[in-house]
Amino acid sequence: MSQLDSAMFFSSLLKGLEALGYTLEQVMSKHEGDARASGLREKKRSKPFALGQHDFRRDQMFWLFLRHGNQDIGGAAARVDTLKHREFPVFLQETYERVYGGEYQDEGYKIPEFLETIEGNVAYLGEFFVQKKHRGNRNLLRLYTHALFLLTMQTLRADWIYAFIPKAHDFYGLGRVYGFVHFEDAGFVWKDVPEGRERETFCAISKAQLAERATFYSKHPEAFPVLESDHFERMD
């Protein structure tokens, strides 16, 4: 990714957020980030980000908070894993079996071929939340998630970014608003959905794809906004 294009794109994202009255704050301390996220909403961390279940290094994860009027009104977390000898689908299955303590993947599950192309430093995004009264603007979400993408690629040296979004959100096209490129309904198929999860769509974007986007939007910022819609109230 061209550092100049990346810097120009990131600057345009910050200016777009500021024009709407919002700012960002990246937090590298896992404990500070966890505490602030807990203050943002009363909910236990999802197991892939639970500090009691993982010993994250400082360079392995961060939090990004969306702020309005000097208050946190949204947050998200990113963590990275390096895949050298394990294929990504196997990594996903082993991770969820370890984290949730059982075999949750449907026995009839057929691995999408696309998942087998993901390798290197693979970053997972989760804990995404925006307070209800701030959810009515798709372009706010789009600015926020693209800034999250860029910071994840730069901070965690990620080759790929992936996330799971509820199928209800995917139905309203939020995955594309967020800026993901790849979508797989069968990215991971739960046999019995564990507590804290639901039926989800797998979404991903590569470093190369984000670089192309940064180059394009740094030259054509007018093409970045999307049409608004108010059909996406539920986000937690």
Salt bridges, closest charged atoms under 4 A:
ASP5 OD1 - LYS219 NZ 3.84
GLU25 OE2 - ARG36 NH1 3.14
GLU25 OE1 - ARG67 NE 3.78
GLU32 OE2 - ARG36 NH1 3.36
ASP34 OD1 - ARG45 NH1 3.59
ASP55 OD1 - LYS30 NZ 3.34
ASP59 OD1 - ARG57 NE 2.91
ASP72 OD1 - ARG36 NH2 2.89
ASP72 OD1 - ARG67 NH1 2.61
ASP81 OD1 - ARG79 NH2 3.12
GLU94 OE1 - ARG86 NH1 3.28
GLU127 OE1 - ARG41 NH2 3.76
GLU127 OE1 - ARG45 NE 3.01
ASP170 OD1 - ARG176 NH1 3.57
ASP185 OD1 - LYS167 NZ 3.46
GLU198 OE1 - ARG234 NH1 3.78
GLU200 OE1 - ARG197 NH2 3.09
GLU222 OE2 - HIS220 ND1 3.69
ASP230 OD1 - HIS231 NE2 3.64
ASP236 OD2 - ARG135 NH2 3.92
